[in-house]
Amino acid sequence: MIKTLIVGLGNIGFKFDQDNIAKKITHSSAIYNHKKFLLVGGVEKKKNISSKFKKIYKIPVFKSLKNSFKFTKPELIVFTNQPGLKDINYLSKNKNIKFLLIEKPFFKKKNEIKKILKILKQNQISITLNFQRNFSKKYIKLGNQIKLGIVGKTFKTFCFYNKSFIDNGSHFLNFINMYSKNFKKVFKNSDNLQFKYQNGDAFFFKIADSNYNNNNIIIFGDKGKIEISSRPEKCTIFIKVRDPFYKNLFTLKKLKSYDLHENEPQKPVLDNIYEVIKFNKKNLFNETKIIKYLSIMEKTK
């Protein structure tokens, strides 16, 4: 079992499913319920949160990263907050550590990122970011189908998101990167963004006034379109056919619709981390993809 330490016990670290850890939504419950991982501790400064965590998981919570290493000896560290260069320098000296899983946005200056990645590489520590769609077999298959032309040549993608682009929009940007070629530049108009790729543009629109989850993607190709909804999370593929009424025109017909939802959204990420640590398998969101993601994000400032 891979000993795991969680740094930051906020919403995605612990609180979202603290009343029902069988949901496996947060890092804490996902790791606790995974047969190949052992949750050995948490790092959290807020006493009320750490007390509840200790009561539920029956493991220690520390006020600092430094204090935790002596007792936990983790192989995997999950950062739900953003580690700085000082944190990376410190943990890189710990020979037990094999892998870092970091929550989005991990949005730092490129020079600092390069230093962080260099230190980790020198100390043979792998890193990934928690963009769950990039680990989901369902989304990976869909990305490959788009590249192979299931709706022909893509030319426009529209994404609607709430909250901030760095929180929700960035998830979809990384999915779009699965099938898009050669990012060129970005145009920004308030909270709305246009990303130019070789094979078409991707437009992101913030639904600023909505107080409900409304994250959706529409992908247009010259032979059809794909709609991805968030609640429920499903994919519907339409293909271009002859219009039954206007013979010289075309319309769209539903080809198929299927579920994209992961009952345990953190599990595919953990499964990949386990395979990297134990069997040296491919890291599905590795340093190269991190650099690509950050290079694009830097242009949205």
Salt bridges, closest charged atoms under 4 A:
ASP19 OD1 - LYS52 NZ 3.59
GLU103 OE2 - HIS27 NE2 2.83
ASP201 OD2 - LYS196 NZ 3.05
GLU227 OE2 - LYS225 NZ 2.72
GLU233 OE2 - ARG133 NH2 3.63
ASP259 OD2 - LYS138 NZ 3.93
GLU264 OE2 - LYS24 NZ 3.43
ASP271 OD1 - HIS34 NE2 2.75
ASP271 OD2 - LYS267 NZ 2.95
GLU298 OE1 - LYS110 NZ 3.76
